[in-house]
Amino acid sequence: MDKMKVILITNYGFVPAEISNFPLLCSLLNLKRIRLEKVSVPSLSLCSLELGKLQKISLVMCNIGQAFSTSRIQISNSFSNLLEISIDRCIDLKNLPDWFCDLVHLKKL
């Protein structure tokens, strides 16, 4: 899986499925795109994660508010090439986290 470039996780159920082992992405160093749909991410816990090739994150109907508010990740190291973040219908997200300001290469939000 070290050559994987895209992860698409889609939940077709009525309630969001919880992804509790999100830090496993640490081993996917060539990942360029993550798309999560109708899932709950309670914690990002990505302090050791360095996805330097990641360019796009899409979150659709996800519960991410708690993960974003409690996250203590080093964005400049973890997502150094992130160009685009798409957040659609994530109703529990009340405020964008302060670390969004550290995404110096971000072109589209």
SEBASE-147207 format. One line per 8 residues: number of its first residue (from 1); their letters; for each residue x, y, z of C-alpha. Coordinates in Angstrom, 2 decimals, always signed. Layout:
NUM> A> X/Y/Z; ...
This chain:
1> MDKMKVIL> +0.00/+0.00/+0.00; +3.01/+2.30/+0.07; +2.27/+3.32/-3.55; -1.38/+4.25/-2.88; -2.20/+7.76/-4.07; -5.95/+8.13/-3.39; -8.21/+7.09/-0.51; -11.97/+7.30/-0.98
9> ITNYGFVP> -14.13/+6.29/+1.98; -17.89/+6.44/+1.40; -20.46/+5.35/+3.95; -23.82/+4.45/+2.40; -25.57/+4.02/+5.75; -27.97/+6.46/+7.40; -25.67/+7.47/+10.25; -22.01/+8.45/+9.96
17> AEISNFPL> -19.55/+5.60/+10.42; -16.72/+6.36/+12.83; -13.12/+6.18/+11.68; -11.11/+5.65/+14.82; -7.80/+4.49/+13.36; -7.11/+7.56/+11.22; -3.37/+7.67/+12.14; -2.80/+4.57/+10.00
25> LCSLLNLK> -2.46/+7.02/+7.11; +1.08/+7.62/+8.40; +2.32/+4.74/+6.27; +0.86/+6.17/+3.05; +3.59/+8.64/+2.15; +2.59/+8.89/-1.55; -1.03/+9.81/-0.81; -2.20/+12.73/-2.96
33> RIRLEKVS> -5.94/+12.80/-2.26; -8.29/+11.91/+0.61; -12.08/+11.93/+0.21; -14.32/+11.07/+3.15; -18.09/+10.93/+2.81; -20.57/+10.51/+5.66; -18.02/+9.48/+8.25; -17.13/+10.71/+11.70
41> VPSLSLCS> -13.52/+11.46/+12.55; -13.36/+11.98/+16.33; -9.64/+12.71/+16.42; -7.01/+13.55/+13.84; -4.08/+12.68/+16.13; -1.71/+13.26/+13.27; +1.19/+14.78/+15.16; +3.64/+12.31/+13.60
49> LELGKLQK> +1.93/+12.26/+10.23; +3.77/+13.77/+7.30; +1.78/+13.62/+4.08; +4.01/+15.92/+2.10; +2.52/+14.84/-1.23; -1.11/+15.31/-0.18; -2.76/+17.90/-2.44; -6.50/+17.61/-1.84
57> ISLVMCNI> -8.83/+16.74/+1.05; -12.59/+16.42/+0.48; -15.00/+16.06/+3.40; -18.68/+15.52/+2.55; -21.37/+15.18/+5.25; -18.70/+14.31/+7.83; -18.59/+14.91/+11.57; -15.24/+16.66/+11.88
65> GQAFSTSR> -15.86/+19.58/+14.24; -14.45/+17.84/+17.30; -11.42/+16.53/+15.40; -10.56/+19.98/+14.05; -11.06/+21.77/+17.37; -8.95/+19.36/+19.43; -6.23/+18.70/+16.87; -2.68/+19.77/+17.74
73> IQISNSFS> -1.00/+18.89/+14.44; +1.95/+20.64/+12.85; +0.32/+21.67/+9.59; +3.43/+23.14/+8.03; +5.10/+19.72/+8.26; +2.12/+17.41/+7.84; +0.41/+19.00/+4.83; +3.19/+21.01/+3.22
81> NLLEISID> +1.78/+20.72/-0.35; -1.95/+20.86/+0.34; -3.60/+22.85/-2.46; -7.32/+22.29/-1.91; -9.74/+21.57/+0.93; -13.37/+20.90/+0.13; -15.84/+20.84/+3.04; -19.47/+20.15/+2.11
89> RCIDLKNL> -22.38/+19.80/+4.55; -20.25/+19.11/+7.63; -22.84/+20.65/+9.92; -20.94/+20.13/+13.19; -18.06/+22.33/+12.03; -18.76/+25.72/+13.60; -15.40/+27.46/+13.05; -12.42/+26.86/+10.86
97> PDWFCDLV> -9.39/+25.98/+12.96; -6.60/+28.52/+13.32; -4.11/+26.19/+11.67; -5.81/+26.77/+8.30; -3.78/+30.02/+8.22; -0.58/+27.95/+8.15; -1.49/+26.29/+4.85; +0.66/+28.58/+2.72
105> HLKKL> +0.16/+26.64/-0.56; -3.63/+26.37/-0.22; -5.35/+27.71/-3.35; -8.93/+26.58/-2.88; -11.08/+26.32/+0.24
